[in-house]
């Protein structure tokens, strides 16, 4: 998939403030400091599409970016951020939960996991929540350049082993490294295939 244009559309504090539901949306979310903003910039081909901050939890709103005029990339606030007042943290997490569970044009969620770390409880709980709420998602293990390939694979195996009992079939798994510029083509291919499948399904239902 090629991206011909990418532009910020709007920020929303809650589901009611989100833009119209005319375009398929692909949302990215992960624990604070998982490298989400850097990954979004790599995917879009723009260095400054999403703001990269050294402060965990900088993203506080649901941010929408229109890509090639045909779909939206959605930057969701990270969970578990510590630099925000508790009342704000609760509100934003509630907004994210409502968006994920009730947004009709949400096509797929990319759940980002830090591959350099052993399984984290907060990630496991979030993935379980996605399953319990029937939210379609794939797993993306980030920062594969931080540790050896053997360690990356060990952490992925440990994580998938822990969630295997939650699902009849494991979600699709991808890896990426912004530093090594690895994973962009694979993730964009997933989006392209999902959009094509949605168009094909819509065409088959037309009279």
N, C-alpha and C positions, 0 to 999 in steps of 0.2 A: 504494500500500500504506500502510495506517495501522498504527502500532505502539501497541498498547493498554497494554503494560507492558514494562519492560526492567530486568533485574536481574543482578547479578554472580552467576555460578554457582560457578566455581572457577578455580584456577590450576594448571597442570600443568608439571612440569619435563621431562617426556618423554612419549612416545606411550602407554606403559603406564598413566600416571597420568591420562589424559584421561577425561572422563565417558562414560557409555554412548553407544552409537551410534544412539539412537532418533530423533534429530532431525537434519534437514539443517543443514549448517554452511557458513557463508560467511566466508572468512578474508581479512583485510586485512594487507598487508605492504608494506614499502618501505624504502628507505635511511633511515638515521637522520636525523631532523630534516626529514622529508618532510611533516609535518603530520598524521600518522596519528591520533593521539589526539584532536586537534581535530575531525577529520573524523568519527570514530566518535561523538563527543559530538553533533555536528550531526545525524547520521543517527538516533540514538536519541531526540533531543529532550531529552536530559539533559546539563546542563553539566558534570557530574562523573562520568559513566559510566566514562570512561577517564581516567586521570590525565595531565595535560599537564605536561611537565617541560621546563626549559631545558637539562637535561643530555642530550645525545644518547645514545640507547641505554638510556633508563631502563627500558623494558619488557624484562624478562629472562625471564619465563615465558610460556607459552602461556595466555592469559586467555580464559575462556569467559563469554559473557553470553547469558542466555536472553531471547529477544524474543517478546513476545505469547504466550509459553508454547508456541510451535510451531516455532521455529527458533533457531539459535545464531549469534551474531556472534562471530567469533574474532579476537582481537587478538594477532598474532604479533610476536615480537621483531624489531626492525629489523636489517638486515644492515649491516655496516661500522661499527658503533659503536666508538669509540676509548676510552671511559672505563671499560672493563671489562677485568679481567685476561685475558691471552691464553687461559689454560686455560678460563675461563668463556665467553669468546666462542666458542671451538671447540665446547664442549659445547652451548651453546644453538643454535648454527647446525646442529649435528648433529640436535638434537631437532626443529627446524623442518623440516629436510629429511626426516626420518623421518615426521613428521606429514603433510607435503604429499604424499609419495609413497605412504603406506600407510593413510591414514585413509579407510575405505570410505564414510562419510557426508559427506565433504567435497564439497560441490556445486560451488563456484566460488571462485576466488581473485581478489581485487581487488589487482592489482599497482600500487602507487602510485609515480608518477614526478613529480618536481618540474619543472613546466612553465617555470619561470623560468630553468632551466639548460640548456645544450646537452647532448646525450647523454653520460651518464656510463658509464664502462666497467663499473662494478659493477652498474648497472641492466641493461645489455645482457647481461652474463653471467648474471644471475639470470633474466631472461626466456628466455634460451636454455636454461637448466637446466629451467625449467618445460616448455618444448617437448620437450626430450629425454626428460623423465619423464612426458609425456602428462598433465600436470596442467591441467585446464581453467581458463582465466583470462581476464580482461579487463584493459585498461590504463586507469588513471585518472590523468590529469594534474592535479596539485594546484597550488594557489597561483597561479591564473590572474590574480589581482589584482596580483601583484608586478611584472609587466612589461606592456608594451603588447600588445593582441591580436595585432598583427602578429608580435611576437617570440614569443608563445606558439605561434602557428601554425607559425612557422619551426622552433622547437624540436621540436614534435610531428612535423612533416614530416621533419626530420633523423633523429629517433629511429625512426620507422616505416620510413624508407628503409633504415636500417642493419639492421633485423630482418627486412626483407621476404624476404631470401634464406633465412631460417631456417624459414619457414612457407609452406605452400601457400596459405593465406589468412590475412590479418592478423587478429589478435584485435579484438574490438569495442573502441572507444575512447570514453572519456568525459572530461569536464573538470569541475573543481569549484573553488570558492573558499569557504572557511569564512567569511572576512571579508565577502564579498558574499552569503553564504547561497545560493550557486548550486551546483546539481548534486544536491541531496538527493533530489528527486522522481525524477530519472532513475535514480539508483543503487538506490533502493528499488524502483523498477519492475522493474529487472533481477532483483532478489531475488524479488519477487512472481511474476514470470513463470517463473522457474526452479522455484519451489515448486509452482506450478500444473502445470507440465509434468511434474514428478516424480509428483504425485498422479495425473495423467491416465495416465501410463505404468504406475503401479502398478495402477490400476483396470483397464487393458486386459489385464493378465496374470492377473487373478483369475478363477477358474473360474466 
